[in-house]
Amino acid sequence: MSPPELEQAVQERFPGCMEGRTLYVIPFSMGPVGSPLAKVGVQLTDSPYVVASMRIMTRVGPQTFPALARDDFIRCLHSVGRPLPLREPLVNQWPCDPPRTLIAHHPDRRRIVSFGSGYGGNSLLGKKCFALRIASRLARDEGWLAEHMLILGVTDPMGRKRYVAAAFPSACGKTNLAMMTPALPGWRVHCVGDDIAWMKFDAEGRLRAINPESGFFGVAPGTSMRTNPNAMLTIRSNTIFTNVGQTSDGGVYWEGIDQPLTPGTTFTDWLGRAWKPGDPQPCAHPNSRFCAPARQCPIMDPSWEDPEGVPIDAIIFGGRRPEGVPLVYEAFNWRHGVFVGSAMRSEATAAAEHTGRRLMHDPFAMRPFFGYNAGQYLAHWLTIGEREGARLPRIFHVNWFLKDAADLSGRRR
């Protein structure tokens, strides 16, 4: 869409779109306030859901005002596109306007425009829109990296600690890895972030990373005390659940939660219909979410809000590959690591626009989030590796989803 076409589309949608609703103004910081890596923004929205979620996912409040005074903040405009009184009834109680949905990014103007959608990735504009699409362009211009990566700290039995950044497509285990409980005696893992990393070299040539977010917006299905006990402890309270099922005793439910149920418990699915185990349709939407403050995670790293960031010793790329890719291998050098990241493929997930088990190219797990030309993005990574005096992290590729012949045979029947 050309800039003139975009402006026409905006003018066709936004005038009067918030009539009858409350306009909320959200000043927010991505990253610890005052960090040399932090960026600030202001979001206008007519969605209370967005306000509540942004207060969890970003640092919101007057502490951002000094940075806003510099006038280089990101301008974020959002509307659900359903003025009151409603002209048509809502579908499933979600105010939205799918036929006219518009999500647009203006890197040169530092502006994000979102209309007609309440989905987190399209309405919490500090998340993927700002922290990846706009930030990746800022990072190229300013000489740093904005990546779809978790950050964790690993401490060995000798007390030596290393920090790792890892890129996986959505629903490929980023949150589980970021919050993992090691099975090896004496090893410890601490979480810095589960989704996005902003990384920049310091004066000594170390690549340092911050988590620009202050909360978790995780995929609920499959999350349990068996697969991710730390996530379950994080979401025990003060959490927003979206499109999950409900139980008659006031609890939440999704496929794979593995929680003991009170006898006689009944269920309501994410569409508000009566549901029971064994029904053909899932109780929770495959991309249902939990939104919880990071400070509630029992294994948050002591340095997770360090304004200088944490030093990155290794970068990991990975995807969902049932066959053909080994469990782990290391790149020969930085340039080879860039090739490894650029060649990533993974089975499509519920968060993507494709469904089923089709293998998708997803370079750097950034395919949906590139803020500029992909070739220029690769060139930027190569340039980063040529920085004089840089102490470059080692780069690895992993595949947690490798299956044996018996599993693959059953899958193909």
Buried (B, 14 or more C-beta within 10 A) or exposed (E): EEEEEBBEBBEEBBEEBBEEBEEBEBBBBBBBBEBBBBBBBBBBBBBEBBBEBBBBBBBBEEEBEEBBEEEEBBBBBBBBBBBEEEEEEEEEEBBBBEEBBBBBBBBEEBBBBBBBBBBBBBBBBBBBBBBBBBBBBBBBEEEBBBBBBBBBBBBEEEEEBBBBBBBBBBBBBBBBBBBBEEEEEEEBBBBBBBBBBBBBBEEEEBBBBBBBBBBBBBBBBBBBEEBBBBBBBBBEEEBBBBBBBBBEEEBBBBBEBEEEBEEEEEBBBBBEEEBEEEEEEBBBBBBBBBBBBBEBBEBBBEBBBBBBBBBBBBBBBBBBBBEEBEEEEBBEEBBEBBBBBBEBBBBBBBBBEEEEEEBBEBBBBBBBBBBBEEEEBBEBBEEBBEEEEBBBBBBBBBBBBBEEEEEEEEEEE
